[in-house]
C-alpha cells in the first residue's frame, strides 16, 4: 500500500525530534501492512481514521484500498479540533 502525506503532515514530520520521527516512521511502515493502533472516526470526521503513536495522532484517509493519505497530524489534545478547522477552511475555498 502506498502512503502519501499532505504538506501539513510533511512539515510536521520534519519538525519532530529524531527519536520521535523514528517511532513515527516505524509506525507508518506498520500502517502500510494494516497494522497499528487504528480507529475509524465518527461524526464530522466520518470517512477518516486515526493512527495513534503514543501521545500523537495522525488523521488519514484510505482510497480504493491502495493508497493512504495522511491528512493531518498533531498531539492528541488538539489534533481533531484543529483538523476540523482545516476541513472547514478547505470547504470555504
Secondary structure, DSSP 8 states (H G I E B T S, - for coil): -EEEE-HHHHHHHHHS-HHHHHHHHHHHHHHHTT-SEEEE--GGGTT-EEEEETTEEEEEEEETTTEEEEEEEEETTTHHHHHHHHHHHHHH-
